[in-house]
Every structure is written in C-alpha cells, then in structure tokens.
Amino acid sequence: MVISSFSVWGEQCDVASWDSYPSNKDHPSVIAFRHDVIRGLKKGKPFLLMEQTPSQQNWQAYNAQKRPGVMRLLSYQCIAHGADGIMFFQWRQSLGASEKFHAAMVPHVGHENTRMGKELSQLGKELQYLQDKIIDSRTESKVAIIMDWANWWGVEYSSGPSVDLTYIDRIMKYYKALYDLNIPSDIVEPTSDLSKYEIVIAPLLYMVSDASIENINNFVSRGGTFITTFFSGIVDENDIVRLGGYPGAFKELLGIWVEEVDALYPDMKNGIRAEKQLEENEKTFECQLICEVVHNENAIVLGTFTEDYYKGFPAITENSYGSGKAIYVASEPEDNLIKVLIEKYCEEKNIKPIFKTDAEVEITRRVKENNEYIFILNHSNILQKVSLGKNSYTDLFNGEILENEIEIEPKDVLILKNSG
C-alpha cells in the first residue's frame, strides 16, 4: 500500500519548516503555493522558513541577483502565507567549496554597506517593530485544494495516458485562479476535516481510498461544492483500477460516466462551448492535454466540446448530491475558463476577494483573536492602487490610518490592521 508519508511525517513534527529558493522566473503564485503546502502539513499552524538567500544562489542554471526590494517582498510574502519566522542562509559568505558564490548577509567584502546589506537592515528593523503582533495568527480560508502526495507519485509514475500529465501543474491551474482573485485557500489531504470549507477543489485526483471517497461524499452531501477534473477517481490506494467505468470513485457523486480518455498531442487543441449557466455570452474557450468522452446520467451540462468525434459531448458538468454540488471538468481549459468557473461557485457561496486588485498585487490575511492583518504585496514594476472599501485600517509600519483608496509602490509591502 502506498502511504502519504509527508502527511504522516507532518503530524509527528512540532513545527513544519522548509527552504525557499525560487528562481527570478517563478511567478509569485508558485512561491505562494509552496508556502501554503508547508502550512498545510500542520493543518494551518504557523511554520518556519529555515533558509532563503539574501540575493543570488549558486546552484541554479542562471544565478541572477534579486532585484531591489524583492528580498523584502518575498520575506513578507512568506509571513503573509503563515510563517512565524524567516531565516537566511548564509550569515557569512563561504571562502571555498561548492557554496562560495551563494549570497550571504555578510558578503566577501566583509561588511554590510551594500545594497543588500541596507535592505536586510531595513527588514530587521521592521520585524523588530512588528514584535509579536502577527505571531500565532492563522489564515482563514473557505476554499481548500486537495493535494495528495501518494496521488502525485501515482500519477507521474504511471504509464499513460500522456507524458505531459503532471500533477502539480494541474493543481496550479486552479490555485492560480484563486490567487489572482485574492481568495485564500488551504492545501489539504483527501481525508482531512473538510467541514469548515464551502468549496473543495481536487484537480487530477487519480488515486482515491475508500476513506477519501466517504469523506468527500459527506462533504458534498452536507452542502459543500466539490470540483474535480479529468482522470480522477480512477484507482484505489494500491493503484488498482476501480471497475465499473471511470471516474470509478466518483461516478455516483458526479452523475456521469467516462467512456474514453483521449490524450492530445502538444500541438492539438479542442474547444469548450460554455452554456449560459456558466458563461452568459456562451463563449468558446480553448482546451488541451486531455479530453474525455463523457456520458451524462444525472448532471447538468455546463459546457460541451466543439471539435473531434466527441463534439457536443459534455466537457463540464454539475451534479446535485445531497445538499451540495459536484462539478467535473473533462479537459484542461484555458485559464480564463477556469477563472469563470471559480468565480461562479465562489459567488454562489458568497466567498469574496479580500480586496479586488490588479493580478500582480497579492492580498492575503492572517487573523489573531479579534484582529486581522492584511498583507498587500505589489509584485509588479509599477505603482498600483488598491481600494480598501468602507473600512479604515492602521498601517503597521508607521501607525498611519488608511482608508478609501491607497497607492503602493513597485515591489513594496503594506501590512494593515483592522480590529473587529
């Protein structure tokens, strides 16, 4: 039997921690997702960042320097996603061996009168000023994304249907839609307690145990909204196919059955025509990677394929189950359609963005007792404006009262406190 060893390991540890070494080419959502995964190992408890570099690394193919402001920005992004402590590797730059060109707080020049030294000093003073205000605060999410380590291995060590069928990339499609909407999400396991969530999303949940099936079915029957995708529910925890037709584990829940799984070549596309219940203008969106031949049994069809021998067959369905809904996406749609889908069900559940902003401005929130701490992170290279709505907030860095619309400089960070 395959065991989700990372989750078992997490339960035995007092504190989860990790080392964050993103490339300059990584999108901020990728870095945010990794932090959320680590937070999920202890079911939402704060974690520690054991290592990050003040600037460049030495082991990537291209070891670019962090641009001005980015070290501070990424440090606060880590705190924004649940860290109670951030540390650096290394203190003094090595004189020899394999990490001698890895950046350090004290570089080879021997002093901190450098661009990076000044940025580190600023960060240190700010963290000292914040004291313990944010420590022990938690992220509160109404949306969860299921990520299962055994499923990851099961998908990518399986032979077929496509070499491009990678697990984390499929999760990121849905995580980024939430990220762009500034709707927080937790990363959970299929057997986690789902009762506090309104929406649970499980992309490519290929491997499912009986306990996971029961847990997800109970979540939906009690009023939850469950979204899953192609090639889900196929095998049990021993990687043995569940007979009776795909998506084996979820046939009754989803109200469909899948006759065939078609793997598209990289240069191939299909289309999904959205019905009015999903997109008022009935637009057509591109899809790729996998297209399944779906037979509808009890579900509502929200979208149909536009090409090939399964033209007109369901591509997106919604099925009522108990007091809840189960949605199936039988292909990989373009990002715009995933965003439409996420917005539809978030609106149904009255799940709203913390603030609506440009996609390059990240908003997160941590809550402690009656206080909420809102992080505004401008990952863009331009000045951005953010509407704060009707509430007023205190800028934790300078004590200024902020309300209405504010401006935030490129690569800058604001932490706002709202006492409820």
N, C-alpha and C positions, 0 to 999 in steps of 0.2 A: 504494500500500500504506500502511495506517495503521501508524505506528511508536509504540511505547511510549516517548515522548520523555523522560518523567520518570525512567524507569529508566536510560535511556542517559545522561542528564544526571547521575544519581547516581553512576554508575560513573566518570565523569570528575572528580568532585569529591573533594578530600581529606577534607572533613568535611561532613556534612549538617546543616542548621540550619533553624529556622523560627521564626515569631512566633505566640505562643499568646494569643488574646484571647477566651476563652469568655464566654458570657452567664451570668448568675446562674441562668438557667433550664436550662442544659445539664446533663444527667446526667453524673456523674463518668466513666461508661463511655465517653461520647462523647469527652471530653478524653483519656482513656487511649488510645483507639483512634487518635486523631490523632498522639499521641506514637509509638505503635507503627508507624504508617505511615512516619514520618520515620526511625525506627530501621531499618526495612526497606530504605530506599533505599541504605544502605551495608551491607546483609546482616548486620545485627546489631551493627555497630560503634557506639560511643557517639556521640551527636550533641550539638549545642549549641542552647540556647534563646536566640535573639538578642534577643527582645523579649517582655516581658509587662508589664502595668501594675500598679503597687503597689495600685491600687484601681479607680476607675472609668475607663471610656473616654469618648470624646466623640462617637463616630460611630454608636453603636447607637441604635435607636429609643428605648430606655429605658436610660439610663446609670446603673444602680444601683451603689452602693458595694459593694465586697467586705466581707462581714460579718467581725467579729473572728475571727482565726485562719485565714481562708480563703486569704489571700495566702501564708502559710507552708505551709498544707496543699497548695495547688496547686503551689507551688515544689518541694516534696518529691515530689509525685506525678510531676512531670516527671523528676526524678532517678531515681525508682523505676522508670520505664519506659525508662531508658537514657541520660539526659543526663549529660554530664560537666561542664557549665557552664550557669548560668542568669543572664541579664542582664535589665535593665529599660529600658523607655522610659517616661518620660524622666528625666534627672537633675534638672534644674531646670524648673519649670513655665513654659511659654511665656507671654509677656506679650500676644501678639496672634496673629492669623491663626487658621487652622482648628483648631489643636490646643491652644488656650489653656486649655480646660477638661478636657484629658486629664490624668489624675493624674500626679504626679511624685514622686521621692524627696524633693526639696525643694519643697514647695508654695508658693503665692503668699505665704503668711505669712512665708516666708523662714527658717524654722528647722525642726528635726526633732522638736520637743517636741509631737508629735501622736500620736494613736492609731496611725496608720500608721507614723510615724517610729519609734516604740518597737517595733513588730512587725518592721520592717526591721532595726533594730539587733539584735534577738534572733536573727533569721535569719542575719545576718552573723557574729555570734559563734559560732553553732552550726556554720556551714560552715567557719569558721576552725579550730574544734576538731576537726572531722572530718578536716581536712588532705586527704591524698590516698588515704585508706583505700579509698574506693569508686571512685575514678577508674580507668578502664580495665577495670572489671568488666563482665561481659556477662550478658544474660538467657538462660537455658537453657529452651527450650520443646520439648515433644514433639508439640505441635499447631501446625499452620500454617493460616492462612486465605489463600486466593489472592485478591489484588486486582490487577486489570489495568487500567491507565489507558485503553488503547485500547478495551477492552471497555466501560468506563464511558461513553466518548463514543459507542460504537456502540449501546449500549442506549438512551441518552437522546436521541440524535439520530435514532433510527429512528422510523418512523411505525407505531405499534401495538405490541402489542395493547391497551395501557392507558396512559393519561396518568399513572397513579399508579405505573407500573413504574419506580422509581428504584433505581439500583444500590447506592449506599452504604447506603441504608435496609435493603436486603435483607442486606447484609453485617453490619450492626449487629445484626440479629436473632440471628445465630449468635455474633458476637463477645460480645454481652452475656450470653448463656448461659454462655460460658466465664468471662467476667469475674465473674459472680455466683457461680460455683463456685470462684473463686480458682485457676483453671487458666490459666497463662500461655500466650500464643500469639504467634507471629510472623506478620507480614504479608509475603507472598512473591508472586512472579510465577509464572505457569504454566510458565515454562521454568527456574525456579530449581532448584538441587540439593535434592531432597526426601528424600534418603537418611537424614537424621538425625531425621526425623519419623515418628511412629507413625500419626497421623491428619492428613489434609489435607481442608479444607473449602473448597468453591468455590461459593458462592451465585451464582446467575444468571450463570454463565459462558457467555454467549451467543456470544461471538466467540472462536474457538479455531484456532490454527495447527496444521499437521501436526506441528511440533516439540513443541508443547504436548501434543498428543494422545499422542505417543510417550512423553513424559516422565511423564505421569500414568499411562498404561497400565503403564509399567515400575515405577512406584512401587507400584501395586496388586499386580502380578504377583509382586513380591518380598516381599509380606506386609503392605503398608500398607492402611489403611482410608481410603477416599475417599468424601466426602459431597458431593453436588451437588443442585441444585434445578431446578424448572420453568424452561423457556425457556433451557436450557443446551445447548451443542454445536450451535447452530443454523446458524451461518455460519462461514466461514473468515476469515482476517485481512484480506481485502479486502471483507468484509461481503457475500459471496456465499453464498446458501443452499447447504448441503450436502444433496444429493439422496439419496433412499432412505428418507426418513422421519425424523422427529425421535426422539430427540435426536442427529441426524446423527453428530457426532464420537464420541459415547459409547454408541451402540446396542449394540455387542458387549460393551463393558465393563459396562454396566448390565443387559443381558439383557432389555430391554423395547423397545417402540416406542410412540410417542405419535401418536395419530390426529388429535386436535383440541386446540386451546388456547383455553379459554373464559375471557374476561375478565369478572369480576364487577363490577357497579356498586358504589359505595361503601356502599350500604345493604344489600347482599346478603352472606349468609354461607352456608357449607356446613359439613359436619362430617366429621371423620375418626375412624372407629372403630379404635382400636388393638388389634391382635391380642396374644395372650398373650406372644409372643416379644418384644414391645416394652413392653407395659404389662400387668402380671399381672392387673389387675382389668378389663381390656378396656374401658377408659373411652372416652368420645367427647369429642373436642376440637373447638373451632371452627376454621375456616379461612376465608380470604378472598383477594381480589385476583385470583388465577389458579387455575383448576382444569383439569387436563389429563385427557383421555381416554386412559388408559394400557392397553396390551395387554401382558400378561406373557408372556415367552417362556421364560426360564430362571431367573428370580429367585424369591425367597421374598417373599410379600406380608406386610408388617408392619402395614399399615393400609389401610382402604378408605373411599371416600366414602359418606356417608349420605343424600345428597339428590340430586335432579335426575335427568336421564336417564342419568347415569353413576354412579348409586347402585350400590354393590357393586364398582365398578371399583377397581383398585389406586391408592392415594394415596401410600403409602410402600413401597419395595421394597429388598431386599438381594440382591445377586448375588455369587457366588463367582467370582473371576477370578485364575487362578494361585494363589498362596498368600495372596491378600488378599481384600478385600471392597469392593464399590462400592454405595453407598446412594443412592437417588433419592427426593426429596420433591417430589411433583407439585402442590403448592399452598403457600400460606403459612400454616402452622399458628399457633395462638396460642402465646405464649411458653412456657407450661407444657409443651407437647408438644415443642418444640424442646429444652427443658432435659432432658426424659426421654430424648430421642434422644441428646443429647450425653453424658449420664451413662452410658447403656448402653454406648456404644462406648469411652468413657474407662475404664470398669470392665473391659471386655474386654482393654484394652491396659495395665491396671494403672497408669493415669495418675490420680494422686490430687491433691486440692487441697493447697496448701501448708499452710494451716490451714482448718478449717471455721468459718465465721463468719456473722454476720448479713450480709445482702446489702449493707448500707450501709457495711460495713467492708471495705476493699480490702486485699488482701495481694499483694505482689509480691516477687520475689527476684532479686538480682544476685550473680554468682559471680566470684571472682577467686582464681586458684591454688587453695588448699585452703580458702578462706574463703567463706562465703555470708553475704550481707547481706539480711535480711528486713525489708521495709517494711510497717508496719501503719498504715493511714490511716483514721481514723474520719470519714467524710463526714456522719455523722448528727448530730442535735442532742441525743443522749442518751448517757449513759455506756454503754460496751459492754464485754463480757467476751470474752476470747479464750483458748482452751485451747492451750497450747504442746506438748501431748503429753508424751513421755518425755524430751525433750532439755532442756538448760538453755542459756540464751543470755545474752550480755552486752549491756546497753543502751549503745549508742554515745554517748548524750548525757551519761550520768553514771557509767558503769562498773559499774552495779549488775548483779548476777547475777539473772536472772529464770527462773522455771520454773513448771510446773503451769499455773495459770490467772492471767491478768493482767487489769487493767482499763485502759481507755483513755478519756480524757475526750473530749467532743464537739469535733470539728474538730482533734483532736490527732494527733500523729505519733510513732511509735516506730520506731527502726532497731535491729534486733537482729543480733548477730554470732554465728555458730555455726562454730567451727573444726572441720573434718573431718579 
